[in-house]
Amino acid sequence: MQYSFVPALVLMASFSVVSCGHGVHKVEGEEKPSEIPAGIRVQIGGKEVTAGEKVDVLKQTCSPTTIPVRGGGMKTQRCKNQKVGEATVLKVLDHDSAVVSPNGDLQIDSKMLIEKKK
């Protein structure tokens, strides 16, 4: 019985590595006007982007799924990131944060992710 959990744990770990291995970054929140331009502060910075570049805005969508395991199935969720729009980098604050402005009518919230355009 103990060995039936090992494949399930390996499979779960591989899903988390695959989903976290991409270059997506967290949205921190709205930035008020000051010497920093008004916009949305995000966790992507000078290592990856420069001012004026466009970045993709992603929203994670999850759906329930069952992984077949000997003796039954293990319920889990399969998640993927879907592009919902673009934003322009207004200013790079440091090596891991920047201020962006959404393009068009896009409303960015803290559950969304940012990724450098490919």
C-alpha positions in Angstrom: 0.0 0.0 0.0 2.9 2.3 0.8 4.3 2.1 -2.7 1.0 3.2 -4.4 1.5 6.7 -3.0 5.0 7.2 -4.4 3.9 7.5 -8.1 1.1 9.9 -7.1 3.5 12.1 -5.1 6.0 12.1 -8.0 3.2 13.0 -10.4 2.0 15.9 -8.2 5.5 17.2 -7.8 6.0 17.2 -11.5 2.8 19.2 -12.1 3.9 21.8 -9.6 7.4 22.1 -11.2 5.9 22.4 -14.7 3.4 25.0 -13.7 5.9 27.1 -11.7 8.8 26.7 -14.2 7.6 29.4 -16.6 8.7 33.0 -16.2 5.4 34.4 -14.8 5.5 37.0 -12.0 3.1 38.2 -9.3 1.1 41.4 -9.5 1.7 43.5 -6.3 -0.9 46.2 -6.6 -1.6 49.8 -7.6 1.1 52.4 -7.4 0.1 56.0 -6.5 1.6 58.9 -8.4 4.9 60.2 -7.0 8.4 60.0 -8.5 7.2 56.6 -9.5 4.6 56.8 -12.3 1.0 55.8 -11.6 0.3 52.2 -12.7 0.5 48.7 -11.3 3.6 47.4 -9.5 4.6 43.9 -10.6 7.4 41.5 -9.7 9.3 41.7 -12.9 12.3 43.9 -13.2 15.5 45.0 -14.8 16.8 41.5 -15.3 14.0 40.8 -17.7 12.4 44.0 -19.1 13.1 47.6 -19.8 10.9 50.7 -19.9 8.6 50.8 -22.9 8.5 47.0 -23.4 5.2 45.2 -23.6 4.4 42.2 -21.3 1.6 39.7 -21.4 -1.0 39.7 -18.6 -2.2 36.1 -17.7 -5.0 34.7 -15.6 -4.8 31.3 -14.1 -7.8 29.0 -14.8 -8.1 25.6 -13.1 -10.4 22.7 -13.7 -10.9 19.6 -11.6 -9.4 16.3 -12.8 -8.7 12.8 -11.5 -5.4 11.1 -11.8 -5.7 7.4 -12.1 -4.0 5.6 -9.3 -4.1 1.9 -8.5 -7.1 1.3 -6.3 -9.0 4.4 -7.4 -8.3 7.9 -8.5 -6.8 11.0 -6.9 -8.7 14.2 -7.3 -6.6 17.3 -8.2 -6.8 20.4 -10.3 -5.2 21.1 -13.6 -4.3 24.7 -14.0 -3.0 26.7 -16.9 -2.3 30.4 -17.6 -4.4 32.1 -20.3 -3.4 35.4 -21.8 -6.0 38.1 -21.1 -4.2 41.2 -22.4 -1.0 43.2 -22.5 0.6 45.9 -20.5 3.4 48.4 -21.1 6.3 48.8 -18.7 6.4 52.4 -17.5 9.4 52.2 -15.3 11.8 49.6 -13.9 12.2 50.2 -10.2 14.9 47.6 -9.5 16.1 44.2 -10.5 12.8 42.5 -9.5 10.0 45.1 -9.7 8.5 47.5 -12.2 5.4 49.6 -12.8 3.2 48.7 -15.7 0.1 50.2 -17.3 -2.6 48.0 -18.8 -3.3 48.4 -22.5 -6.9 49.0 -23.5 -9.8 48.3 -21.1 -7.9 45.6 -19.2 -8.3 45.7 -15.4 -5.3 44.0 -13.7 -5.9 42.4 -10.3 -3.5 40.9 -7.8 -4.5 37.3 -8.8 -3.1 37.9 -12.4 0.4 37.1 -13.5 2.9 39.0 -15.8 5.1 37.4 -18.3 7.7 38.9 -20.7 6.4 38.7 -24.3 8.0 35.9 -26.3 
